[in-house]
Amino acid sequence: MTDWSHRRIAVTGAGGGIGAEISAGLARLGAQVIALDLHQPVGLPASVRTGVLDVTSEQAVTDLVHKLYDSDTTAVDLVNCAGIVENDIAAEDMSTAQFDAVLSVNLRGVFLCCREFGRQLLARGGGSIVNISSMSGNHVVNHPQRQCAYNTSKAGVSALTRSLAAEWGASGVRVNAVAPGYVDTPLNSLKPDKHERWLADTVLGRFAQPAEVFGAVRYLLSDEASFCCGTELLIDGGFSLR
Ligand SMILES: NC(=O)c1ccc[n+]([C@@H]2O[C@H](COP(=O)([O-])OP(=O)(O)OC[C@H]3O[C@@H](n4cnc5c(N)ncnc54)[C@H](O)[C@@H]3O)[C@@H](O)[C@H]2O)c1
């Protein structure tokens, strides 16, 4: 069984629906959680350490990782949960800046955090990283859901996860991903007109709750997942069975 009390785990995007649930859930298990977001995360259990981190800033990510190891050399595992989505922009109308903005948070940010946290884990002989990808990296719906930057970024997160897993697995650093379907969070509140269609497309006929994503993250972080290397757990309520 996993001894969570010896684990330090950083969560990005911890002010959002899924990231807050992951942070609170890990804290309830007894882990030392560092909850990070663009703005100071609020409403988390008192044991959670919070901080501001823009995952697109190489300097900020580097500084944060050094700060985490300043007075404590315990390895810090990582959950990359920060993410944004563009709202229904046709590809032919999407500006370069709009495309870059999504890729910058969802893919570059995941790479920067994996690299900086990963270097420290490699130096300590092991650790675990879980990236939140999405079913949208694989399943693109055509009714239409115009979000080519988001879909591309999430396919990138899946490929990055497998690439890092292959490079780092033998050194004891496990890199895995969780690919959620539609989850009941603020990310989806942008598109209320789409909800009826999404639920019709999902076999279970409902949104996932963030706690159902947390369960998969907890598993991949745990010692019970010690043979998972480049695994992506799809948590989509049967959406992909259509
Ligand atoms: N909600 C869904 O249906 C769903 C489905 C599949 C995947 N996901 C993924 O799950 C993750 C969490 O999404 P959510 O539903 O909780 O969304 P959310 O909007 O509730 O939370 C996302 C969080 O990311 C933070 N963030 C944005 N840019 C950032 C940056 N530059 N640096 C640091 N933090 C930043 C936001 O401030 C926000 O708190 C995202 O990666 C998202 O793509 C969500």
The ligand as an SDF file (V2000), in Angstrom:
LIG
                    3D

 44 48  0  0  0  0  0  0  0  0999 V2000
  -13.5400   19.6950  -17.7540 N   0  0  0  0  0  0  0  0  0  0  0  0
  -13.4300   18.7890  -18.7310 C   0  0  0  0  0  0  0  0  0  0  0  0
  -14.4280   18.3390  -19.3110 O   0  0  0  0  0  0  0  0  0  0  0  0
  -12.0790   18.2530  -19.1300 C   0  0  0  0  0  0  0  0  0  0  0  0
  -12.0260   17.1760  -20.0140 C   0  0  0  0  0  0  0  0  0  0  0  0
  -10.7930   16.6720  -20.4120 C   0  0  0  0  0  0  0  0  0  0  0  0
   -9.6300   17.2630  -19.9420 C   0  0  0  0  0  0  0  0  0  0  0  0
   -9.7160   18.3200  -19.0960 N   0  0  0  0  0  0  0  0  0  0  0  0
   -8.4600   18.9060  -18.6490 C   0  0  0  0  0  0  0  0  0  0  0  0
   -8.3890   18.9100  -17.2410 O   0  0  0  0  0  0  0  0  0  0  0  0
   -7.5650   19.9840  -16.8150 C   0  0  0  0  0  0  0  0  0  0  0  0
   -8.3030   20.7740  -15.7410 C   0  0  0  0  0  0  0  0  0  0  0  0
   -9.4720   21.3210  -16.3120 O   0  0  0  0  0  0  0  0  0  0  0  0
  -10.7350   21.8140  -15.4740 P   0  0  0  0  0  0  0  0  0  0  0  0
  -11.9110   21.2160  -16.1100 O   0  0  0  0  0  0  0  0  0  0  0  0
  -10.4800   21.6560  -14.0330 O   0  0  0  0  0  0  0  0  0  0  0  0
  -10.7170   23.3540  -15.8950 O   0  0  0  0  0  0  0  0  0  0  0  0
  -10.7640   24.6610  -15.0080 P   0  0  0  0  0  0  0  0  0  0  0  0
  -10.9390   25.7820  -15.9750 O   0  0  0  0  0  0  0  0  0  0  0  0
  -11.7350   24.5240  -13.8920 O   0  0  0  0  0  0  0  0  0  0  0  0
   -9.2850   24.7030  -14.3740 O   0  0  0  0  0  0  0  0  0  0  0  0
   -8.1440   24.9690  -15.1370 C   0  0  0  0  0  0  0  0  0  0  0  0
   -7.1870   25.7340  -14.2540 C   0  0  0  0  0  0  0  0  0  0  0  0
   -5.9750   25.9750  -14.9880 O   0  0  0  0  0  0  0  0  0  0  0  0
   -5.5100   27.2510  -14.5980 C   0  0  0  0  0  0  0  0  0  0  0  0
   -4.5940   27.8300  -15.5730 N   0  0  0  0  0  0  0  0  0  0  0  0
   -4.8850   28.3540  -16.7940 C   0  0  0  0  0  0  0  0  0  0  0  0
   -3.7810   28.8480  -17.3480 N   0  0  0  0  0  0  0  0  0  0  0  0
   -2.7580   28.6380  -16.4600 C   0  0  0  0  0  0  0  0  0  0  0  0
   -1.3750   28.9490  -16.4690 C   0  0  0  0  0  0  0  0  0  0  0  0
   -0.8040   29.6020  -17.4970 N   0  0  0  0  0  0  0  0  0  0  0  0
   -0.6300   28.5870  -15.4040 N   0  0  0  0  0  0  0  0  0  0  0  0
   -1.2010   27.9350  -14.3560 C   0  0  0  0  0  0  0  0  0  0  0  0
   -2.5080   27.6420  -14.2790 N   0  0  0  0  0  0  0  0  0  0  0  0
   -3.2730   27.9950  -15.3400 C   0  0  0  0  0  0  0  0  0  0  0  0
   -6.7730   28.0970  -14.4650 C   0  0  0  0  0  0  0  0  0  0  0  0
   -6.5390   29.2560  -13.6990 O   0  0  0  0  0  0  0  0  0  0  0  0
   -7.7270   27.1120  -13.8310 C   0  0  0  0  0  0  0  0  0  0  0  0
   -7.7230   27.2230  -12.4100 O   0  0  0  0  0  0  0  0  0  0  0  0
   -7.2340   20.8040  -18.0570 C   0  0  0  0  0  0  0  0  0  0  0  0
   -5.9530   20.4440  -18.5350 O   0  0  0  0  0  0  0  0  0  0  0  0
   -8.2910   20.3690  -19.0380 C   0  0  0  0  0  0  0  0  0  0  0  0
   -7.8940   20.5080  -20.3820 O   0  0  0  0  0  0  0  0  0  0  0  0
  -10.8950   18.8410  -18.6740 C   0  0  0  0  0  0  0  0  0  0  0  0
  1  2  1  0
  2  3  2  0
  2  4  1  0
  4  5  1  0
  4 44  2  0
  5  6  2  0
  6  7  1  0
  7  8  2  0
  8  9  1  0
  8 44  1  0
  9 10  1  0
  9 42  1  0
 10 11  1  0
 11 12  1  0
 11 40  1  0
 12 13  1  0
 13 14  1  0
 14 15  2  0
 14 16  1  0
 14 17  1  0
 17 18  1  0
 18 19  2  0
 18 20  1  0
 18 21  1  0
 21 22  1  0
 22 23  1  0
 23 24  1  0
 23 38  1  0
 24 25  1  0
 25 26  1  0
 25 36  1  0
 26 27  1  0
 26 35  1  0
 27 28  2  0
 28 29  1  0
 29 30  1  0
 29 35  2  0
 30 31  1  0
 30 32  2  0
 32 33  1  0
 33 34  2  0
 34 35  1  0
 36 37  1  0
 36 38  1  0
 38 39  1  0
 40 41  1  0
 40 42  1  0
 42 43  1  0
M  CHG  2   8   1  16  -1
M  END
$$$$
